[in-house]
Amino acid sequence: MRVFNRYVPRLVAKHVARLFSGRLYIAGRGRFDFENGWLKAPQDATITHYQTVKEVNAVIRETYQQAMCDETQPHTVNTRR
């Protein structure tokens, strides 16, 4: 279980995407589980839990989409300075 003392969505998303499944705790937000690289709301979720899940999953989605776009772009070498 990873404990985050501050809520920084990018750091939480990085942790969730890398470990893929597990549990984490965010100070002031509560306990969360994550599965298949996505953060999940707990059974007894509050509005704060749902907002946190939405924010973190949006960062994860943005990262995945950016990676997919980078793969489809042809690799070119910039010779201009």
RODO-2510 file (C-alpha; in nm, 4 decimals, decimal comma):
residues 81
     n   res          X          Y          Z
     1     m     0,0000     0,0000     0,0000
     2     r     0,1413     0,3353    -0,1056
     3     v     0,0631     0,6425     0,1063
     4     f     0,0533     0,9839    -0,0587
     5     n     0,0839     1,2681     0,1921
     6     r    -0,0270     1,5201    -0,0692
     7     y    -0,2759     1,4802    -0,3513
     8     v    -0,0949     1,5337    -0,6814
     9     p    -0,2987     1,3676    -0,9603
    10     r     0,0021     1,3159    -1,1918
    11     l     0,2012     1,1308    -0,9247
    12     v    -0,0947     0,9128    -0,8305
    13     a    -0,1626     0,8365    -1,1986
    14     k     0,2023     0,7444    -1,2543
    15     h     0,1910     0,5025    -0,9603
    16     v    -0,1391     0,3452    -1,0709
    17     a    -0,0319     0,3028    -1,4338
    18     r     0,3023     0,1461    -1,3425
    19     l     0,1876    -0,1003    -1,0778
    20     f    -0,1405    -0,1865    -1,2541
    21     s    -0,3194    -0,3229    -0,9438
    22     g    -0,3098    -0,2648    -0,5709
    23     r    -0,4165    -0,0221    -0,3031
    24     l    -0,3192     0,3308    -0,2076
    25     y    -0,4085     0,5970     0,0466
    26     i    -0,4186     0,9715    -0,0160
    27     a    -0,4100     1,1921     0,2924
    28     g    -0,7326     1,3917     0,3125
    29     r    -0,8973     1,1842     0,0370
    30     g    -0,9023     0,8281     0,1688
    31     r    -0,8241     0,4731     0,0592
    32     f    -0,8489     0,3630    -0,3030
    33     d    -0,7998     0,0404    -0,4957
    34     f    -0,6732     0,0241    -0,8501
    35     e    -0,7104    -0,2517    -1,1053
    36     n    -0,5999    -0,2896    -1,4673
    37     g    -0,4207     0,0441    -1,4456
    38     w    -0,7322     0,2434    -1,3466
    39     l    -0,8257     0,3909    -1,0095
    40     k    -1,1513     0,2608    -0,8605
    41     a    -1,3833     0,4200    -0,6059
    42     p    -1,4324     0,2254    -0,2796
    43     q    -1,7666     0,0664    -0,1859
    44     d    -1,8463     0,3404     0,0688
    45     a    -1,7386     0,6235    -0,1632
    46     t    -1,8104     0,9909    -0,1035
    47     i    -1,8222     1,2722    -0,3566
    48     t    -1,4536     1,3434    -0,2852
    49     h    -1,3664     0,9841    -0,3766
    50     y    -1,5525     1,0104    -0,7086
    51     q    -1,3873     1,3442    -0,7913
    52     t    -1,0438     1,2002    -0,7179
    53     v    -1,1097     0,8914    -0,9317
    54     k    -1,2304     1,1096    -1,2185
    55     e    -0,9242     1,3386    -1,2025
    56     v    -0,6652     1,0618    -1,1761
    57     n    -0,8245     0,8473    -1,4482
    58     a    -0,8384     1,1522    -1,6771
    59     v    -0,4609     1,1957    -1,6355
    60     i    -0,4069     0,8245    -1,7067
    61     r    -0,6313     0,8419    -2,0148
    62     e    -0,4456     1,1511    -2,1395
    63     t    -0,1114     0,9747    -2,0948
    64     y    -0,2289     0,6640    -2,2832
    65     q    -0,3720     0,8731    -2,5684
    66     q    -0,0529     1,0749    -2,5954
    67     a     0,1512     0,7547    -2,6122
    68     m    -0,0736     0,6196    -2,8896
    69     c    -0,0349     0,9419    -3,0913
    70     d     0,3425     0,9287    -3,0520
    71     e     0,3480     0,5752    -3,1935
    72     t     0,1509     0,6717    -3,5055
    73     q     0,3740     0,9726    -3,5825
    74     p     0,6622     0,8925    -3,8168
    75     h     0,9995     0,9378    -3,6547
    76     t     1,1981     1,2145    -3,8210
    77     v     1,5315     1,3648    -3,7457
    78     n     1,5366     1,7408    -3,7089
    79     t     1,8448     1,8681    -3,8921
    80     r     1,7644     2,2380    -3,8531
    81     r     1,9250     2,4333    -3,5725
***
